[in-house]
């Protein structure tokens, strides 16, 4: 029987303590799934102000003495907090001058802190010092995204002598975010200046922490199978295609899962009515209540299309705005949008709502209970992303009998099968232009209006698919076992 593994996940965010994107969902769910399978998985994140506030509610305890972490000739006193979240041990790295701020990566989503290189160098070095501090030695350290990119490099280059047999896995959640800094920040890393070259951590004259993780990790994982292929191509890799292709021998793609307990229409406390694949009547109640809540016209057979997303160009929201007008005017569809992002896109959505009162509703910001109600009450869910490393909301929507309309890219291609195949659970399109998106939207509305039985069959196929983390965890365990030296 395989031995239980000790796995330390190093991430810059994690639900329910702090979240800005999908990384937080993965960092919260994957370790729990590993724990359920008998492995000793833990997580370490920075002790941001909001993370400490959430951890305080759950009874955080602090180590008696701080660690001293040197970065760039300056010693930082780092505290270690520990909190239990649903049986999962989570450690918080506290350094007030670096993490006790309102923002996570910057004062706003579009502005980074000037000292992020130092902040995450301290975090990575503290994460590597943590096993000695705790006297708990992991078989595998799983580092996530550029904020933890120094971990594999420091470990391989002997920064921590306490972990001679520990191996590393590095996850790429979104290659567009690389952690690039000016070359003199190299002194903060603790790495030899000789590594500042195109084969290691230098990229077009800058320090690149995502590249550091890719180059030095024992294994690299992209968050979907197709994304692992796409990031080896220039159009998807944001300049790192040659680097990733050069390390493709250790690259694999594992499509993220979802928390099937939180996203379950049969038990979801946010919904006005519960339902499942055997009894779909509750979904009709959810649609009617959502229309009422959003002030939409209710006495029609229009298909209710939803968007829950960051409102940015990557997500194809601009394309959606261009396409939907004729279908709304003809009474074939209504639109509900929940999210925030680019101010220009938000302004265009506001104009769309003003032009079509009772047919378009937009809510700006993050609202988790409303997100559940929108996904449950909608008939279809639009994700016309230009690229999508994995995506989670298309899986949430299928679990709620809401058919996704997606571009065939990244994790969307891995999880959504077009109904034209005869065994599909949604709708897909290829080239990212108005004509192709309008065509797939027209096809979805046509099936909804004229072939309700076929629509229902697609709903049931989506609701019965297994997107749970327990299923995904098996793939990660096999990966860990292939590189670890568990006693």
C-alpha positions in Angstrom: 0.0 0.0 0.0 1.4 3.4 -0.9 2.7 5.6 1.9 1.0 8.7 2.9 2.7 11.8 1.5 3.5 15.1 3.2 2.7 17.9 0.8 3.2 21.6 1.4 1.2 23.9 -0.9 2.8 27.4 -1.3 0.3 29.9 -2.7 -0.3 33.7 -2.6 -4.0 33.3 -1.9 -6.5 30.7 -0.7 -10.3 30.5 0.0 -11.8 31.2 2.4 -9.1 33.5 3.8 -8.3 35.7 0.7 -9.2 35.6 -2.9 -8.6 37.5 -6.1 -8.9 34.7 -8.7 -9.1 31.0 -9.4 -5.7 30.3 -7.7 -7.4 30.8 -4.4 -10.1 28.2 -5.2 -7.4 25.6 -6.2 -5.2 26.3 -3.1 -8.3 25.8 -0.9 -9.8 22.7 -2.5 -6.9 20.6 -3.8 -5.2 20.2 -0.4 -8.5 19.3 1.2 -9.1 16.6 -1.5 -5.6 15.2 -0.8 -6.3 15.2 2.9 -9.5 13.2 2.4 -7.4 10.6 0.6 -5.1 10.1 3.6 -2.2 12.4 2.8 -0.8 15.1 5.1 -1.4 18.2 3.0 -0.8 21.7 4.3 -1.0 25.2 2.9 1.1 28.3 3.5 0.1 31.8 2.4 1.1 35.4 3.3 -0.6 36.9 6.3 -2.3 39.8 4.5 -4.5 42.1 6.6 -7.7 40.6 5.3 -6.4 37.0 5.6 -5.6 37.6 9.3 -9.1 39.0 9.8 -10.6 35.9 8.4 -8.3 33.5 10.2 -9.0 35.3 13.5 -12.7 34.3 13.1 -11.5 30.6 13.0 -9.1 30.8 16.0 -5.6 31.4 14.6 -2.7 30.7 16.9 0.8 32.2 16.7 4.2 30.6 17.1 6.1 31.7 20.2 9.1 33.1 18.4 9.4 34.7 14.9 11.7 33.5 12.2 14.4 35.8 10.9 14.4 36.0 7.1 17.2 37.9 5.3 16.5 39.4 1.9 18.8 41.7 0.1 20.8 42.4 3.2 17.8 43.3 5.4 16.5 41.0 8.2 12.8 40.6 8.4 11.1 39.3 11.5 8.4 36.8 10.3 5.7 35.4 12.5 4.0 32.1 11.8 0.3 31.7 12.4 -1.6 28.4 12.2 -5.4 27.9 11.6 -7.5 24.9 11.0 -9.9 25.1 8.1 -12.3 22.1 7.8 -9.5 19.9 9.1 -6.8 21.4 6.9 -3.8 23.0 8.5 -3.0 26.4 7.1 0.0 28.5 8.0 0.2 32.3 7.6 3.5 34.1 7.1 3.3 37.4 8.9 5.6 40.4 8.1 3.8 43.6 8.9 5.9 45.9 6.9 5.3 43.8 3.8 1.8 42.2 4.1 -0.2 44.4 6.6 -1.9 46.4 3.8 -5.3 46.8 2.3 -4.3 45.4 -1.0 -3.0 41.9 -2.0 -0.7 42.5 -5.0 -1.2 46.3 -5.2 -3.4 49.2 -4.0 -5.8 48.4 -6.9 -6.2 45.5 -9.4 -4.4 47.6 -12.1 -1.5 48.8 -9.9 1.2 46.5 -8.3 3.1 47.4 -5.2 6.7 48.6 -6.0 8.2 46.2 -3.5 6.5 43.0 -4.7 9.9 41.4 -5.5 10.9 41.8 -1.9 7.5 40.8 -0.5 7.4 37.5 -2.3 11.1 36.8 -1.9 10.5 37.0 1.9 7.4 34.8 1.5 9.3 32.1 -0.5 12.3 32.0 1.9 10.0 31.9 4.9 8.0 29.1 3.3 11.2 27.1 2.9 12.2 27.8 6.5 8.8 26.7 7.7 9.4 22.9 7.7 12.4 23.3 10.0 10.5 25.7 12.2 7.6 23.2 12.5 9.8 20.1 12.5 7.5 18.8 9.7 9.4 17.8 6.6 7.4 17.6 3.3 8.1 15.0 0.6 6.8 17.5 -2.0 6.5 21.3 -2.1 3.8 22.4 -4.6 4.4 26.0 -5.5 1.7 28.0 -7.3 2.3 30.8 -9.8 5.0 33.4 -10.0 4.6 34.5 -6.4 6.0 31.1 -5.3 8.4 30.8 -8.4 11.5 31.2 -6.3 10.8 28.1 -4.3 12.0 25.5 -6.8 15.1 27.6 -7.6 16.1 28.2 -4.0 15.5 24.5 -3.1 17.5 23.2 -6.0 20.4 25.6 -5.5 20.8 24.6 -1.8 19.2 27.6 0.0 17.7 25.2 2.6 19.9 22.3 3.7 17.1 20.9 5.9 15.2 19.6 2.8 17.6 17.5 0.8 15.1 15.0 -0.4 12.1 17.3 -1.0 10.9 17.6 -4.6 9.0 20.4 -6.2 5.9 20.8 -8.4 5.2 24.1 -10.0 1.7 25.1 -11.2 1.1 27.7 -14.0 -2.4 29.1 -13.4 -2.1 31.9 -15.9 1.1 32.4 -18.0 0.1 36.1 -18.6 1.1 36.9 -15.1 4.9 36.3 -14.8 6.3 38.3 -11.9 8.9 40.3 -14.0 11.2 42.8 -12.2 14.2 44.9 -13.0 17.5 43.0 -13.0 18.9 44.6 -9.8 16.1 42.8 -7.9 18.1 39.6 -8.5 19.9 40.5 -5.3 16.7 39.9 -3.4 16.3 36.3 -4.5 19.3 34.8 -2.7 20.4 33.1 -5.9 23.8 33.4 -7.5 24.1 36.3 -10.0 25.4 33.7 -12.5 21.8 32.4 -12.9 20.8 35.7 -14.4 21.0 34.4 -17.9 18.6 33.3 -20.6 18.8 29.6 -19.6 17.7 30.3 -16.0 15.9 33.3 -14.5 16.6 36.2 -16.9 14.0 37.0 -19.6 14.6 39.9 -22.0 16.7 41.7 -19.5 14.4 41.2 -16.5 14.1 38.9 -13.6 11.2 36.5 -14.3 9.9 34.5 -11.4 7.5 32.4 -13.4 10.4 31.3 -15.5 12.4 30.5 -12.4 9.6 28.1 -11.3 9.4 26.5 -14.7 13.2 26.0 -15.1 14.0 24.7 -11.6 10.9 22.6 -10.6 11.0 18.8 -10.9 7.6 18.9 -12.5 5.5 21.6 -14.0 1.7 21.5 -14.2 -0.7 23.6 -16.3 -4.3 23.9 -15.0 -5.8 22.0 -17.9 -4.6 19.5 -20.5 -5.2 21.8 -23.5 -3.6 24.8 -21.7 -0.5 22.7 -21.3 -0.4 22.5 -25.1 -1.4 26.1 -25.8 1.3 27.7 -23.7 3.9 26.1 -25.9 2.6 28.3 -28.7 3.5 32.0 -29.2 -0.1 33.3 -29.4 -0.8 32.0 -25.8 2.6 32.0 -24.0 3.2 35.8 -23.6 6.8 35.3 -24.6 7.6 32.2 -22.7 6.8 29.6 -25.4 10.4 28.7 -26.1 11.1 28.3 -22.4 8.0 26.1 -21.8 8.6 24.1 -24.9 12.2 23.5 -23.8 10.9 22.1 -20.5 8.0 20.2 -22.0 9.5 16.9 -20.9 8.4 17.7 -17.4 5.1 19.5 -18.2 1.7 18.0 -17.8 -1.8 19.3 -17.8 -4.3 18.5 -15.1 -7.7 20.1 -15.4 -8.9 21.8 -12.1 -11.9 20.5 -10.3 -14.7 22.2 -8.4 -15.9 22.0 -4.8 -18.9 19.7 -5.3 -20.1 20.4 -1.8 -20.3 24.1 -2.2 -21.6 24.0 -5.8 -24.6 21.6 -5.4 -28.1 22.7 -6.5 -29.6 20.0 -4.2 -28.2 21.6 -1.0 -27.3 25.2 -2.0 -28.6 27.5 0.7 -28.3 30.5 -1.5 -31.1 29.4 -3.8 -34.8 30.1 -3.5 -35.5 26.5 -4.5 -33.3 23.4 -4.6 -33.2 20.9 -7.5 -31.3 18.0 -8.9 -31.1 16.0 -12.1 -34.2 13.9 -11.1 -36.3 16.9 -10.2 -35.6 20.0 -12.3 -38.7 21.9 -11.2 -36.7 24.0 -8.7 -34.6 25.4 -11.5 -37.7 27.1 -13.0 -38.4 28.6 -9.7 -34.8 29.9 -9.5 -35.2 31.5 -13.0 -38.4 33.2 -12.1 -37.1 34.5 -8.8 -33.9 35.7 -10.5 -35.8 37.7 -13.1 -37.9 39.2 -10.3 -34.7 40.1 -8.3 -33.1 41.7 -11.4 -36.1 43.5 -12.6 -36.4 41.6 -15.9 -39.6 41.1 -17.9 -41.0 37.8 -16.9 -44.0 36.9 -19.2 -42.0 35.5 -22.1 -40.1 32.4 -23.2 -36.7 34.2 -23.6 -33.6 32.2 -22.9 -31.8 33.8 -19.8 -28.1 34.0 -20.5 -25.7 34.7 -17.6 -22.2 36.0 -17.3 -20.3 35.8 -14.0 -16.8 36.9 -14.7 -14.0 39.5 -14.5 -15.1 42.1 -17.0 -12.0 42.2 -19.1 -11.0 41.7 -22.7 -9.5 38.3 -22.0 -13.0 37.0 -21.1 -14.5 38.2 -24.5 -17.0 40.5 -22.8 -16.5 43.1 -25.6 -17.5 40.5 -28.1 -20.6 39.6 -26.1 -21.7 43.2 -25.9 -21.4 43.5 -29.7 -23.3 40.3 -30.4 -26.4 40.3 -28.1 -28.4 43.3 -29.3 -30.3 41.6 -32.1 -31.3 38.6 -30.0 -32.5 40.8 -27.2 -34.5 43.0 -29.5 -36.2 40.0 -31.1 -37.2 38.7 -27.6 -35.1 35.6 -27.9 -32.8 36.2 -24.9 -32.2 38.2 -21.7 -28.9 38.9 -20.1 -27.6 39.0 -16.5 -24.0 40.0 -15.9 -22.2 39.9 -12.5 -18.6 41.0 -12.2 -16.2 43.9 -12.3 -13.1 44.9 -14.2 -12.2 47.2 -17.1 -14.0 50.5 -16.6 -14.6 51.0 -20.4 -16.3 47.6 -20.6 -18.3 48.4 -17.5 -19.5 51.6 -19.2 -20.5 49.7 -22.3 -22.5 47.2 -20.2 -24.3 50.1 -18.5 -25.2 51.5 -21.9 -26.5 48.1 -22.9 -28.6 47.9 -19.8 -30.0 51.4 -20.4 -30.9 50.5 -24.0 -32.7 47.3 -23.0 -34.5 47.9 -19.7 -36.2 44.7 -18.4 -34.0 42.6 -20.7 -30.4 43.3 -19.4 -29.3 43.5 -15.8 -25.7 44.2 -14.6 -24.4 44.0 -11.1 -20.8 45.3 -10.6 -18.6 43.7 -7.9 -18.2 40.4 -6.3 -21.3 38.8 -4.7 -21.0 35.1 -4.0 -24.7 34.4 -3.0 -25.9 36.3 -6.1 -23.4 34.3 -8.2 -25.0 31.1 -7.0 -28.5 32.5 -7.8 -27.5 33.7 -11.2 -25.9 30.4 -12.2 -28.9 28.4 -10.9 -31.5 30.7 -12.5 -30.0 31.1 -15.9 -30.6 28.8 -18.9 -27.2 29.3 -20.5 -23.9 30.7 -19.4 -21.6 32.6 -21.8 -17.8 32.4 -21.6 -16.4 33.6 -25.0 -12.8 33.8 -23.6 -9.9 34.7 -25.8 -7.9 32.2 -23.6 -8.9 30.4 -20.5 -6.3 28.4 -18.6 -9.0 26.3 -16.9 -12.1 28.1 -15.9 -14.4 27.0 -13.1 -17.7 28.7 -13.8 -18.4 26.6 -16.9 -18.2 23.6 -14.5 -20.4 25.3 -11.9 -23.0 26.1 -14.6 -23.2 22.5 -15.9 -23.7 21.2 -12.3 -26.7 23.6 -12.1 -28.2 22.5 -15.5 -27.1 25.8 -17.1 -25.6 25.1 -20.6 -22.2 26.8 -21.2 -21.5 28.7 -24.4 -17.7 28.8 -24.6 -14.8 29.3 -26.9 -12.9 26.1 -27.6 -9.7 26.9 -25.7 -7.8 25.8 -22.6 -9.9 24.2 -19.8 -13.1 25.2 -21.6 -12.2 22.7 -24.4 -11.4 20.1 -21.8 -14.7 20.3 -20.0 -17.4 21.4 -22.6 -18.5 19.0 -25.4 -20.7 20.6 -28.1 -24.2 19.3 -28.4 -23.7 18.8 -32.1 -21.7 15.7 -31.2 -24.9 14.0 -30.0 -23.5 13.6 -26.5 -22.6 17.2 -25.6 -23.2 19.3 -22.5 -22.9 22.8 -24.1 -21.9 24.9 -27.1 -18.4 25.7 -28.4 -17.0 27.9 -31.1 -13.5 28.5 -32.5 -12.2 31.7 -34.1 -12.7 34.6 -31.7 -14.7 37.0 -33.8 -18.2 38.4 -33.9 -19.4 36.1 -36.7 -18.4 32.9 -35.0 -19.7 33.9 -31.6 -23.0 35.2 -33.1 -23.4 31.9 -34.9 -23.0 29.8 -31.7 -25.3 32.1 -29.7 -27.9 31.7 -32.5 -27.5 27.9 -32.4 -27.9 27.8 -28.6 -31.0 30.0 -28.6 -32.5 27.9 -31.4 -32.0 24.6 -29.5 -33.5 26.2 -26.4 -36.6 27.5 -28.2 -37.3 24.7 -30.7 -35.9 21.5 -29.2 -36.6 21.5 -25.4 -36.1 17.8 -25.0 -32.7 17.9 -26.6 -31.9 20.9 -24.3 -33.0 18.9 -21.3 -30.8 15.9 -22.3 -27.8 18.2 -22.5 -28.6 19.6 -19.1 -28.7 16.2 -17.6 -25.4 15.2 -19.2 -23.8 18.3 -17.7 -25.3 17.6 -14.2 -24.0 14.1 -14.1 -20.4 14.8 -15.1 -17.8 14.4 -12.4 -15.8 17.6 -12.0 -15.0 17.0 -8.3 -11.6 17.6 -6.8 -11.5 14.1 -5.4 -11.3 12.8 -9.0 -8.6 15.3 -9.9 -6.6 14.6 -6.7 -5.8 11.1 -8.0 -3.8 12.6 -10.9 -1.8 14.8 -8.5 -1.1 12.0 -6.2 0.3 9.9 -9.1 2.5 12.9 -10.0 3.8 13.4 -6.5 4.5 9.7 -6.2 6.5 9.7 -9.4 9.1 12.2 -8.0 9.0 11.8 -4.2 11.1 9.5 -2.0 8.5 8.7 0.6 9.9 6.5 3.4 
